[in-house]
């Protein structure tokens, strides 16, 4: 009840409706940025990164409830966000795979992650029944881009890839605002396509990987995911017709 009254109050709904779909995401991003910056200049860089990642997790859960996610699905949404983080890290490890020993060493470095595989965690946490699955996936997937934008703020606090991070943050905020307006069956492929396009656009601005260059080209993975998501969008639109 506390979460519902906090994230779904009538006054907040009316304000968001008047100010537009970007009002709530920008407010959440601004609050998270203020917390991260305050931590950065008082407690140090590493603490600010941890605070930023925790804020991303909470923003993802708040966004799920704000977008009409069912309160009884909140534990599932928490698991989905945890799986999204795990899939992002394991996907990064797979893209840097240099052999078994090296991969195990890379897996022990939690700093490595990619947004390209984060939606897999949300998909894995969705219920198997079609009716409950659609009701869960729409708010969970639509809330993911803003959570990733806040996570990118922690990267900025850590001094990583400033130009690329700013582009990714802006792209994720816009994607999140767009996703919440989509039809339920279009949300998941649209989020995958959007994150892939954002990652492709940011690639020229990114600094070299501090651990090791990826064995699997990022552009190839992002392009394949973008193509698969485009096919999913086309299929969903065709099924409606």
C-alpha positions as CSV (number, residue, x, y, z in Angstrom):
1,X,0.0,0.0,0.0
2,X,2.8,2.4,0.8
3,X,4.4,1.8,-2.6
4,X,1.1,2.3,-4.4
5,X,0.4,5.5,-2.6
6,X,3.9,6.8,-3.3
7,X,4.2,5.9,-6.9
8,X,0.6,6.0,-8.1
9,X,-1.1,8.9,-6.2
10,X,-3.7,10.8,-8.1
11,X,-1.9,14.1,-7.8
12,X,1.3,12.7,-9.2
13,X,-0.7,11.1,-12.1
14,X,-2.3,14.4,-13.0
15,X,1.0,16.2,-12.9
16,X,2.6,13.7,-15.1
17,X,-0.3,13.8,-17.6
18,X,-0.1,17.6,-17.9
19,X,3.7,17.8,-18.1
20,X,4.0,15.0,-20.6
21,X,5.6,11.5,-20.6
22,X,9.1,12.8,-19.9
23,X,8.1,14.5,-16.6
24,X,8.3,11.5,-14.3
25,X,11.5,10.0,-15.9
26,X,13.3,13.3,-15.8
27,X,12.3,13.9,-12.2
28,X,13.5,10.5,-11.2
29,X,16.7,10.9,-13.1
30,X,17.4,14.3,-11.5
31,X,16.8,13.0,-8.0
32,X,19.1,10.1,-8.7
33,X,21.8,12.4,-10.2
34,X,21.6,14.7,-7.1
35,X,22.1,11.7,-4.7
36,X,25.0,10.3,-6.8
37,X,26.8,13.7,-7.1
38,X,26.4,14.4,-3.4
39,X,27.9,11.0,-2.6
40,X,30.6,11.5,-5.2
41,X,31.9,14.7,-3.5
42,X,31.4,13.6,0.1
43,X,32.2,9.9,0.2
44,X,34.2,9.3,-2.9
45,X,33.9,7.8,-6.4
46,X,33.5,4.1,-5.6
47,X,30.8,4.8,-3.1
48,X,29.0,6.9,-5.6
49,X,29.0,4.1,-8.1
50,X,27.4,1.7,-5.6
51,X,24.8,4.3,-4.7
52,X,24.1,4.8,-8.4
53,X,23.5,1.1,-9.0
54,X,21.2,0.9,-5.9
55,X,19.3,3.9,-7.2
56,X,18.9,2.2,-10.6
57,X,17.4,-0.8,-8.9
58,X,14.9,1.3,-6.9
59,X,14.0,3.4,-10.0
60,X,13.3,0.2,-11.9
61,X,10.9,-1.0,-9.2
62,X,9.3,2.4,-8.8
63,X,8.8,2.6,-12.6
64,X,7.2,-0.9,-12.6
65,X,4.6,0.2,-10.0
66,X,4.1,3.6,-11.7
67,X,3.3,1.9,-15.0
68,X,0.4,-0.1,-13.5
69,X,2.5,-3.1,-12.6
70,X,0.5,-5.3,-10.2
71,X,1.6,-5.0,-6.6
72,X,1.5,-8.8,-6.3
73,X,4.1,-8.9,-9.1
74,X,6.6,-6.7,-7.2
75,X,8.7,-9.6,-6.0
76,X,8.8,-10.9,-9.5
77,X,9.9,-7.4,-10.7
78,X,12.7,-7.4,-8.1
79,X,13.9,-10.8,-9.3
80,X,13.7,-9.5,-12.9
81,X,15.9,-6.5,-12.2
82,X,18.4,-8.8,-10.4
83,X,18.4,-11.2,-13.4
84,X,18.8,-8.2,-15.8
85,X,21.9,-7.2,-14.0
86,X,23.2,-10.8,-14.0
87,X,22.4,-11.2,-17.7
88,X,24.1,-7.9,-18.5
89,X,27.3,-9.1,-16.8
90,X,27.2,-12.7,-18.2
91,X,26.6,-11.3,-21.7
92,X,29.6,-9.0,-21.3
93,X,31.7,-12.1,-20.2
94,X,30.5,-14.1,-23.2
95,X,31.4,-11.3,-25.6
96,X,35.0,-11.2,-24.1
97,X,35.3,-15.0,-23.9
98,X,39.0,-15.9,-24.2
99,X,38.8,-19.5,-23.0
100,X,37.5,-21.1,-19.8
101,X,40.1,-19.9,-17.4
102,X,40.0,-16.4,-18.7
103,X,36.2,-16.3,-18.7
104,X,36.1,-17.4,-15.0
105,X,38.5,-14.5,-14.2
106,X,36.4,-12.1,-16.2
107,X,33.2,-13.3,-14.4
108,X,34.7,-12.2,-11.1
109,X,34.9,-8.6,-12.3
110,X,31.4,-7.1,-11.6
111,X,32.3,-3.8,-13.3
112,X,31.8,-5.4,-16.8
113,X,28.3,-5.3,-18.1
114,X,26.4,-4.6,-21.3
115,X,22.8,-3.2,-21.7
116,X,22.3,-5.5,-24.7
117,X,21.4,-8.6,-22.6
118,X,19.6,-6.8,-19.7
119,X,16.2,-7.4,-21.3
120,X,16.8,-11.2,-21.1
121,X,16.6,-11.0,-17.3
122,X,13.2,-9.4,-17.5
123,X,12.0,-11.9,-20.0
124,X,13.2,-14.8,-17.9
125,X,11.4,-13.5,-14.8
126,X,8.0,-13.2,-16.7
127,X,5.2,-15.7,-15.8
128,X,4.7,-18.5,-18.3
129,X,0.9,-18.0,-18.7
130,X,0.1,-15.6,-21.6
131,X,-2.4,-13.4,-19.7
132,X,-0.1,-12.8,-16.7
133,X,2.9,-12.5,-18.9
134,X,1.6,-9.6,-20.9
135,X,0.5,-7.8,-17.8
136,X,3.9,-8.2,-16.3
137,X,6.2,-7.6,-19.3
138,X,4.8,-4.3,-20.4
139,X,5.5,-2.3,-17.2
140,X,8.7,-4.3,-16.4
141,X,10.2,-3.7,-19.9
142,X,9.0,-0.1,-20.1
143,X,10.7,0.7,-16.7
144,X,14.0,-0.9,-17.7
145,X,15.4,2.0,-19.9
146,X,15.1,4.5,-17.1
147,X,16.8,2.1,-14.6
148,X,19.6,1.7,-17.1
149,X,19.9,5.5,-17.5
150,X,20.4,5.9,-13.7
151,X,22.9,3.0,-13.8
152,X,24.8,5.0,-16.5
153,X,24.9,8.0,-14.0
154,X,27.0,5.7,-11.8
155,X,29.4,5.2,-14.7
156,X,29.7,9.0,-15.1
157,X,30.5,9.2,-11.3
158,X,33.2,6.6,-11.9
159,X,34.7,8.7,-14.7
160,X,33.9,6.3,-17.5
161,X,33.2,7.2,-21.2
162,X,31.6,10.6,-20.5
163,X,30.5,11.3,-24.1
164,X,29.0,7.9,-24.7
165,X,27.3,7.8,-21.3
166,X,25.6,11.1,-21.9
167,X,24.2,9.9,-25.2
168,X,23.1,6.6,-23.6
169,X,21.4,8.4,-20.7
170,X,19.5,10.7,-23.0
171,X,18.5,7.8,-25.3
172,X,17.3,5.6,-22.4
173,X,15.2,8.4,-21.0
174,X,13.5,8.9,-24.4
175,X,13.1,5.2,-24.9
176,X,11.5,4.8,-21.5
177,X,9.0,7.7,-22.2
178,X,8.1,6.1,-25.6
179,X,7.8,2.6,-24.2
180,X,5.2,3.5,-21.7
181,X,2.9,4.6,-24.5
182,X,3.2,1.5,-26.6
183,X,0.7,-1.3,-26.9
184,X,1.6,-4.1,-24.5
185,X,2.7,-6.7,-27.1
186,X,5.0,-4.1,-28.7
187,X,6.9,-3.0,-25.6
188,X,9.4,-5.8,-25.2
189,X,10.7,-5.8,-28.9
190,X,10.7,-2.0,-28.9
191,X,12.8,-1.9,-25.8
192,X,15.3,-4.4,-27.2
193,X,15.4,-2.5,-30.5
194,X,15.9,0.8,-28.8
195,X,18.7,-0.3,-26.5
196,X,20.5,-1.9,-29.4
197,X,20.2,1.3,-31.5
198,X,21.4,3.4,-28.5
199,X,24.4,1.1,-28.1
200,X,25.3,1.2,-31.8
201,X,25.1,5.0,-31.8
202,X,27.3,5.3,-28.7
203,X,30.0,2.9,-29.9
204,X,32.2,5.5,-31.7
205,X,32.2,7.6,-28.5
206,X,33.3,4.9,-26.1
207,X,36.8,4.5,-24.8
208,X,38.6,1.2,-25.3
209,X,37.5,-1.5,-22.9
210,X,39.8,-1.3,-19.8
211,X,39.8,-5.1,-19.3
212,X,40.2,-6.5,-22.8
213,X,38.7,-5.8,-26.3
214,X,35.6,-7.9,-26.9
215,X,36.1,-11.1,-29.0
216,X,32.6,-10.8,-30.4
217,X,32.1,-7.3,-32.0
218,X,29.6,-5.2,-30.1
219,X,28.3,-3.8,-33.3
220,X,27.5,-7.3,-34.6
221,X,25.6,-8.3,-31.4
222,X,23.7,-5.0,-31.3
223,X,22.9,-5.3,-35.1
224,X,21.6,-8.9,-34.7
225,X,19.4,-7.9,-31.7
226,X,18.1,-4.9,-33.6
227,X,17.1,-7.1,-36.6
228,X,15.5,-9.7,-34.4
229,X,13.5,-7.0,-32.5
230,X,12.4,-5.4,-35.7
231,X,11.1,-8.8,-36.9
232,X,9.3,-9.1,-33.6
233,X,7.7,-5.7,-34.0
234,X,6.6,-6.5,-37.5
235,X,5.1,-9.8,-36.4
236,X,3.2,-8.3,-33.5
237,X,1.7,-5.6,-35.8
238,X,0.8,-8.2,-38.4
239,X,-1.0,-10.4,-35.8
240,X,-3.2,-7.5,-34.8
241,X,-4.3,-7.0,-38.4
